[in-house]
């Protein structure tokens, strides 16, 4: 079909490039993103599907002093990431198993390898993880919440909304990093943003311009072949 319709082929290439070039950037330039651009990204992302059009997402956009207050609240809490309690929802399984354990390890070793961090350099690993909480120096940090009375279906809808944000950002030459690391620090984040108790902190996200000089941004993850996870039936 694409061969017979150049317009569709061109549009597919644009969309595919936005999706394929999306990745978790872990070092950003200080260049600010203007509010109009952020609003445009969020407005188009809100076209994500949701069951009966409930639109379960809520977004807190932070910059400058407020973003710094989130950083300070978390880093000054004294709660290390390995000890923090995931009491609102569980992101990872209690115990990893294959093939997910191997994929997780490959991701970690690949990132730390790009940064020159050895497998026994725990302090350096912790320092890199803590960079989550400065939003990897991005000028914009977003915190996402959902009403705790909603169910799993709305969380599926939320994932499509988050993906839309990241793809829309790429269409504007920007990069992102979705960050579940913020979720267990909801007690530190809530008072800064006045997040009510009925909302669960889903995740954070950094938004800005990639710093291409940083080695962590040279790291690329791979994807398993379709043959390993797709079944066609007729």
TORKOL-4160 file (C-alpha; in steps of 0.2 Angstrom, whole numbers, padded with zeros to 4 digits, m for minus):
234
<pt num="1" X="0000" Y="0000" Z="0000"/>
<pt num="2" X="0014" Y="0012" Z="0004"/>
<pt num="3" X="0022" Y="0009" Z="m0012"/>
<pt num="4" X="0007" Y="0015" Z="m0021"/>
<pt num="5" X="0003" Y="0030" Z="m0011"/>
<pt num="6" X="0018" Y="0042" Z="m0009"/>
<pt num="7" X="0009" Y="0054" Z="0003"/>
<pt num="8" X="0004" Y="0040" Z="0015"/>
<pt num="9" X="0022" Y="0033" Z="0014"/>
<pt num="10" X="0029" Y="0051" Z="0018"/>
<pt num="11" X="0017" Y="0052" Z="0033"/>
<pt num="12" X="0021" Y="0035" Z="0039"/>
<pt num="13" X="0040" Y="0039" Z="0039"/>
<pt num="14" X="0037" Y="0055" Z="0049"/>
<pt num="15" X="0027" Y="0045" Z="0062"/>
<pt num="16" X="0039" Y="0030" Z="0063"/>
<pt num="17" X="0054" Y="0042" Z="0065"/>
<pt num="18" X="0045" Y="0050" Z="0080"/>
<pt num="19" X="0042" Y="0033" Z="0088"/>
<pt num="20" X="0059" Y="0025" Z="0084"/>
<pt num="21" X="0069" Y="0040" Z="0089"/>
<pt num="22" X="0060" Y="0041" Z="0106"/>
<pt num="23" X="0071" Y="0035" Z="0120"/>
<pt num="24" X="0075" Y="0039" Z="0138"/>
<pt num="25" X="0087" Y="0053" Z="0138"/>
<pt num="26" X="0097" Y="0055" Z="0154"/>
<pt num="27" X="0106" Y="0072" Z="0151"/>
<pt num="28" X="0098" Y="0088" Z="0146"/>
<pt num="29" X="0103" Y="0105" Z="0141"/>
<pt num="30" X="0097" Y="0120" Z="0151"/>
<pt num="31" X="0088" Y="0128" Z="0136"/>
<pt num="32" X="0070" Y="0131" Z="0142"/>
<pt num="33" X="0055" Y="0124" Z="0133"/>
<pt num="34" X="0041" Y="0138" Z="0132"/>
<pt num="35" X="0024" Y="0135" Z="0139"/>
<pt num="36" X="0015" Y="0136" Z="0122"/>
<pt num="37" X="0025" Y="0121" Z="0117"/>
<pt num="38" X="0022" Y="0111" Z="0133"/>
<pt num="39" X="0003" Y="0115" Z="0131"/>
<pt num="40" X="0003" Y="0110" Z="0113"/>
<pt num="41" X="0012" Y="0093" Z="0117"/>
<pt num="42" X="m0001" Y="0090" Z="0131"/>
<pt num="43" X="m0016" Y="0095" Z="0121"/>
<pt num="44" X="m0011" Y="0083" Z="0107"/>
<pt num="45" X="m0007" Y="0069" Z="0119"/>
<pt num="46" X="m0024" Y="0070" Z="0127"/>
<pt num="47" X="m0031" Y="0063" Z="0111"/>
<pt num="48" X="m0026" Y="0046" Z="0118"/>
<pt num="49" X="m0040" Y="0034" Z="0119"/>
<pt num="50" X="m0048" Y="0030" Z="0136"/>
<pt num="51" X="m0062" Y="0019" Z="0141"/>
<pt num="52" X="m0079" Y="0029" Z="0139"/>
<pt num="53" X="m0068" Y="0044" Z="0137"/>
<pt num="54" X="m0064" Y="0046" Z="0155"/>
<pt num="55" X="m0047" Y="0054" Z="0152"/>
<pt num="56" X="m0039" Y="0048" Z="0169"/>
<pt num="57" X="m0024" Y="0059" Z="0168"/>
<pt num="58" X="m0018" Y="0074" Z="0178"/>
<pt num="59" X="m0002" Y="0083" Z="0175"/>
<pt num="60" X="0008" Y="0094" Z="0186"/>
<pt num="61" X="0021" Y="0104" Z="0176"/>
<pt num="62" X="0036" Y="0111" Z="0185"/>
<pt num="63" X="0050" Y="0122" Z="0182"/>
<pt num="64" X="0063" Y="0133" Z="0191"/>
<pt num="65" X="0060" Y="0135" Z="0210"/>
<pt num="66" X="0046" Y="0122" Z="0211"/>
<pt num="67" X="0055" Y="0109" Z="0202"/>
<pt num="68" X="0070" Y="0112" Z="0213"/>
<pt num="69" X="0059" Y="0110" Z="0229"/>
<pt num="70" X="0054" Y="0093" Z="0223"/>
<pt num="71" X="0072" Y="0088" Z="0220"/>
<pt num="72" X="0077" Y="0095" Z="0238"/>
<pt num="73" X="0062" Y="0086" Z="0246"/>
<pt num="74" X="0067" Y="0069" Z="0239"/>
<pt num="75" X="0086" Y="0070" Z="0241"/>
<pt num="76" X="0085" Y="0077" Z="0258"/>
<pt num="77" X="0073" Y="0064" Z="0264"/>
<pt num="78" X="0086" Y="0052" Z="0269"/>
<pt num="79" X="0077" Y="0038" Z="0260"/>
<pt num="80" X="0088" Y="0028" Z="0248"/>
<pt num="81" X="0080" Y="0022" Z="0233"/>
<pt num="82" X="0084" Y="0004" Z="0238"/>
<pt num="83" X="0075" Y="0006" Z="0254"/>
<pt num="84" X="0060" Y="0017" Z="0248"/>
<pt num="85" X="0043" Y="0009" Z="0250"/>
<pt num="86" X="0032" Y="0006" Z="0235"/>
<pt num="87" X="0016" Y="0008" Z="0245"/>
<pt num="88" X="0004" Y="0015" Z="0231"/>
<pt num="89" X="0007" Y="0003" Z="0217"/>
<pt num="90" X="0020" Y="m0010" Z="0212"/>
<pt num="91" X="0030" Y="m0006" Z="0196"/>
<pt num="92" X="0041" Y="m0022" Z="0196"/>
<pt num="93" X="0038" Y="m0040" Z="0201"/>
<pt num="94" X="0043" Y="m0045" Z="0218"/>
<pt num="95" X="0055" Y="m0057" Z="0210"/>
<pt num="96" X="0062" Y="m0055" Z="0193"/>
<pt num="97" X="0061" Y="m0070" Z="0181"/>
<pt num="98" X="0066" Y="m0074" Z="0163"/>
<pt num="99" X="0067" Y="m0067" Z="0151"/>
<pt num="100" X="0064" Y="m0051" Z="0160"/>
<pt num="101" X="0078" Y="m0053" Z="0172"/>
<pt num="102" X="0091" Y="m0054" Z="0158"/>
<pt num="103" X="0083" Y="m0039" Z="0149"/>
<pt num="104" X="0084" Y="m0029" Z="0165"/>
<pt num="105" X="0102" Y="m0033" Z="0168"/>
<pt num="106" X="0107" Y="m0030" Z="0150"/>
<pt num="107" X="0099" Y="m0012" Z="0152"/>
<pt num="108" X="0108" Y="m0008" Z="0168"/>
<pt num="109" X="0125" Y="m0015" Z="0163"/>
<pt num="110" X="0123" Y="m0006" Z="0146"/>
<pt num="111" X="0119" Y="0011" Z="0154"/>
<pt num="112" X="0132" Y="0010" Z="0168"/>
<pt num="113" X="0145" Y="0004" Z="0155"/>
<pt num="114" X="0142" Y="0019" Z="0144"/>
<pt num="115" X="0145" Y="0030" Z="0160"/>
<pt num="116" X="0161" Y="0020" Z="0164"/>
<pt num="117" X="0153" Y="0013" Z="0180"/>
<pt num="118" X="0159" Y="m0004" Z="0186"/>
<pt num="119" X="0148" Y="m0017" Z="0193"/>
<pt num="120" X="0155" Y="m0015" Z="0210"/>
<pt num="121" X="0155" Y="0004" Z="0210"/>
<pt num="122" X="0139" Y="0005" Z="0221"/>
<pt num="123" X="0141" Y="0023" Z="0226"/>
<pt num="124" X="0142" Y="0029" Z="0208"/>
<pt num="125" X="0127" Y="0018" Z="0203"/>
<pt num="126" X="0117" Y="0027" Z="0217"/>
<pt num="127" X="0123" Y="0044" Z="0211"/>
<pt num="128" X="0117" Y="0040" Z="0194"/>
<pt num="129" X="0100" Y="0034" Z="0200"/>
<pt num="130" X="0099" Y="0050" Z="0210"/>
<pt num="131" X="0100" Y="0060" Z="0194"/>
<pt num="132" X="0082" Y="0055" Z="0192"/>
<pt num="133" X="0077" Y="0067" Z="0205"/>
<pt num="134" X="0085" Y="0082" Z="0196"/>
<pt num="135" X="0075" Y="0076" Z="0181"/>
<pt num="136" X="0092" Y="0073" Z="0173"/>
<pt num="137" X="0094" Y="0092" Z="0172"/>
<pt num="138" X="0080" Y="0095" Z="0161"/>
<pt num="139" X="0071" Y="0112" Z="0162"/>
<pt num="140" X="0054" Y="0104" Z="0163"/>
<pt num="141" X="0049" Y="0091" Z="0175"/>
<pt num="142" X="0031" Y="0084" Z="0175"/>
<pt num="143" X="0023" Y="0073" Z="0188"/>
<pt num="144" X="0008" Y="0063" Z="0183"/>
<pt num="145" X="m0006" Y="0057" Z="0195"/>
<pt num="146" X="m0022" Y="0047" Z="0194"/>
<pt num="147" X="m0037" Y="0046" Z="0205"/>
<pt num="148" X="m0035" Y="0031" Z="0216"/>
<pt num="149" X="m0053" Y="0025" Z="0214"/>
<pt num="150" X="m0050" Y="0021" Z="0196"/>
<pt num="151" X="m0045" Y="0003" Z="0190"/>
<pt num="152" X="m0033" Y="m0006" Z="0179"/>
<pt num="153" X="m0041" Y="m0001" Z="0163"/>
<pt num="154" X="m0038" Y="0018" Z="0167"/>
<pt num="155" X="m0019" Y="0014" Z="0170"/>
<pt num="156" X="m0019" Y="0006" Z="0152"/>
<pt num="157" X="m0026" Y="0022" Z="0145"/>
<pt num="158" X="m0013" Y="0032" Z="0155"/>
<pt num="159" X="0001" Y="0023" Z="0147"/>
<pt num="160" X="m0006" Y="0028" Z="0130"/>
<pt num="161" X="m0007" Y="0046" Z="0135"/>
<pt num="162" X="0011" Y="0045" Z="0142"/>
<pt num="163" X="0017" Y="0038" Z="0125"/>
<pt num="164" X="0008" Y="0052" Z="0116"/>
<pt num="165" X="0018" Y="0065" Z="0126"/>
<pt num="166" X="0034" Y="0057" Z="0122"/>
<pt num="167" X="0030" Y="0055" Z="0103"/>
<pt num="168" X="0023" Y="0073" Z="0102"/>
<pt num="169" X="0039" Y="0079" Z="0110"/>
<pt num="170" X="0050" Y="0071" Z="0097"/>
<pt num="171" X="0039" Y="0079" Z="0083"/>
<pt num="172" X="0045" Y="0095" Z="0090"/>
<pt num="173" X="0063" Y="0091" Z="0092"/>
<pt num="174" X="0063" Y="0088" Z="0110"/>
<pt num="175" X="0067" Y="0073" Z="0121"/>
<pt num="176" X="0060" Y="0065" Z="0137"/>
<pt num="177" X="0063" Y="0052" Z="0150"/>
<pt num="178" X="0048" Y="0044" Z="0159"/>
<pt num="179" X="0053" Y="0041" Z="0177"/>
<pt num="180" X="0044" Y="0029" Z="0188"/>
<pt num="181" X="0057" Y="0033" Z="0201"/>
<pt num="182" X="0046" Y="0047" Z="0208"/>
<pt num="183" X="0031" Y="0036" Z="0212"/>
<pt num="184" X="0037" Y="0030" Z="0229"/>
<pt num="185" X="0042" Y="0047" Z="0235"/>
<pt num="186" X="0024" Y="0053" Z="0234"/>
<pt num="187" X="0025" Y="0059" Z="0252"/>
<pt num="188" X="0039" Y="0071" Z="0248"/>
<pt num="189" X="0031" Y="0077" Z="0232"/>
<pt num="190" X="0013" Y="0080" Z="0238"/>
<pt num="191" X="0016" Y="0095" Z="0249"/>
<pt num="192" X="0026" Y="0104" Z="0236"/>
<pt num="193" X="0013" Y="0102" Z="0222"/>
<pt num="194" X="m0003" Y="0101" Z="0234"/>
<pt num="195" X="m0007" Y="0084" Z="0227"/>
<pt num="196" X="m0023" Y="0078" Z="0236"/>
<pt num="197" X="m0023" Y="0061" Z="0245"/>
<pt num="198" X="m0035" Y="0054" Z="0232"/>
<pt num="199" X="m0022" Y="0055" Z="0218"/>
<pt num="200" X="m0009" Y="0042" Z="0216"/>
<pt num="201" X="0008" Y="0048" Z="0209"/>
<pt num="202" X="0010" Y="0037" Z="0194"/>
<pt num="203" X="0027" Y="0044" Z="0188"/>
<pt num="204" X="0038" Y="0059" Z="0183"/>
<pt num="205" X="0044" Y="0064" Z="0166"/>
<pt num="206" X="0059" Y="0075" Z="0161"/>
<pt num="207" X="0056" Y="0086" Z="0145"/>
<pt num="208" X="0069" Y="0096" Z="0136"/>
<pt num="209" X="0083" Y="0096" Z="0123"/>
<pt num="210" X="0096" Y="0082" Z="0123"/>
<pt num="211" X="0114" Y="0085" Z="0129"/>
<pt num="212" X="0122" Y="0076" Z="0115"/>
<pt num="213" X="0139" Y="0078" Z="0123"/>
<pt num="214" X="0135" Y="0066" Z="0138"/>
<pt num="215" X="0140" Y="0048" Z="0136"/>
<pt num="216" X="0124" Y="0041" Z="0144"/>
<pt num="217" X="0115" Y="0048" Z="0129"/>
<pt num="218" X="0125" Y="0036" Z="0118"/>
<pt num="219" X="0117" Y="0021" Z="0125"/>
<pt num="220" X="0104" Y="0012" Z="0115"/>
<pt num="221" X="0093" Y="m0002" Z="0120"/>
<pt num="222" X="0088" Y="m0016" Z="0108"/>
<pt num="223" X="0071" Y="m0025" Z="0105"/>
<pt num="224" X="0069" Y="m0043" Z="0103"/>
<pt num="225" X="0063" Y="m0049" Z="0086"/>
<pt num="226" X="0045" Y="m0050" Z="0082"/>
<pt num="227" X="0046" Y="m0069" Z="0080"/>
<pt num="228" X="0049" Y="m0071" Z="0099"/>
<pt num="229" X="0033" Y="m0062" Z="0104"/>
<pt num="230" X="0021" Y="m0061" Z="0089"/>
<pt num="231" X="0009" Y="m0075" Z="0084"/>
<pt num="232" X="m0001" Y="m0074" Z="0067"/>
<pt num="233" X="m0016" Y="m0084" Z="0065"/>
<pt num="234" X="m0029" Y="m0086" Z="0051"/>
